[in-house]
Every structure is written in structure tokens, then in C-alpha cells.
Amino acid sequence: MIDYRFTYGDLEIFLLILMRVASFVLVAPFFSMANTPQNVRVGFSFFLSILLYGSAPVQTLEYHTVAGYAIIVIKEVMTGILIGYSATMVNYIANFAGQIADMQTGLSMVTIFDPNSREQVTISGSLYQYAFIGMMMVSGMYQYVLRGLTDSYLLIPVNGAIFDRERLLASMAGFLAGYITIGFRICMPLFIVTFILNVVLGIMAKVAPQLNMFAVGMQIKVLVGLGILFLTSSLMYSASDFIFTNMRKLMQEFALDLQG
């Protein structure tokens, strides 16, 4: 016989699960897109919490005041944010690589409004970001991100997160190192070609000073940069695979750090 009873203690546990799931959806890529209606994100978080309720391990909820329960809620919110933040590597790397690419081609001052972050981003950064989001949808990486959230309850039960500052700082330092390295590797072909082009233009400016290399060079850099972006578009699949591999590692590191 199925037990349909839902006590006050069950409500406390469900709300804690909802807090972790909602905070994860708030910052995770693809799920946190700003052009997604708020009702959709809230409903998705609510129904996912219902699916997780009853199967997620729970540590003993020992508190005596409202402030004690509020501390447990904050722990669950921070756990969801950290796990979701580790998956946002896609957006940060895409914007970083796009800024370098546009800086090399002379398009750094041309920005567009990004509805996801609600900020002004460069053209190449927006292009890379949507390309990686599309790769995430096609490759099914969003399913892995969801599984990472659900499996986090096996490593970090409700009210079981332990925030080790040193380990978290080490993981954040590794994230920043990977963020810069991967972003620079994505735009490396464009960076090398434009660097060689700048050297050639500098030599020509010394050889033929009567030519206005500034006016000619800007047009050449834009044309060459767009051409290199077009030729290297086939490498986006390999770049996205490399990013997703590092995303998995980072999500695992954050989960193990919070496990204690």
C-alpha cells in the first residue's frame, strides 16, 4: 500500500532539495538563458525537485531555531550555485575567446546585446557562445549536466555539504587557468595569422612610408580575420569536445570538494 502522507518534516526536506535545484538552474548554461520565461524555469525546478524527492539521501536535520534552518538553506543554495557555476565554463570561455579574436581583427569596439547575460558582448564572443550552446544540445551534454546535479546528492546529501576554503580556492584557481588556456587555444590560429600580418604591415610601413598602412591594414585585418574565422569553423566541434571534457572534470572537482 502506498503511503501518501506528507508531514512537516517532509516539506522541510523538499524545500531544501528545491533550493539546490533552483540555484543550479539559475546559473547553469542552457538552463539559465535569460530569454527563457521565468515560469518555465521555476516549473522545471519544481518538477525536477519532485522527481528527486524520496531518492536523495538526507543528513540529519538538527536545528533549533529558524536561523538554524536558514543556514541549512544557504548551504544548499551555495552547493547548487557552485555545481552550476562549474558548468558555466562554456559561456566564459566563449566570451574570452571572442574578445581576443575581435581585438586581433579590429572589431573589439563592435558589440551587440546578449539576451542571455544581458550585457554587451563582442560579435565573435556571441558567435562562439551560441555555437557551443548548440553543440551542448546536439551532443546531449545538457543531460550530463543534469545527471551531475542528480548524482551530487549521492556525494553531497541534503545538509551534507562541507565548505573547505582551501580546496575550493584550489579548484577556482584551476578553473581560471583552464579558462584562459582553453580560450586562447580556440583563437590561436587567428592570433598567429594576425600577428604575422602585423609584422608584414610593419615592415611595409618602413619600406614604403608614403603608404598609409593604418588605413590599409585595418581593412586587411578585418578581411583576413573573417576569412580565418570561416576556415576554422570546422574546428568548433573539437574545441567544444575539449571544453566539455574539462567541464566534467571541474564539476567532479567541485562535488568532491563539497563532499569533505
URVENKA-V946165 format. One record per helix or strand of 2 or more residues. SS is the DSSP state (h for helix, s for strand). FROM is the first residue (numbers start at 1). TO is the last residue. Records with the same first field share a line. If there is no record, write none. Layout:
BEGIN
SS = FROM-TO ; FROM-TO
END
This chain:
BEGIN
h = 8-27 ; 38-52 ; 66-87 ; 89-105 ; 123-139 ; 141-155 ; 165-186 ; 188-207 ; 213-259
s = 111-114 ; 119-122
END
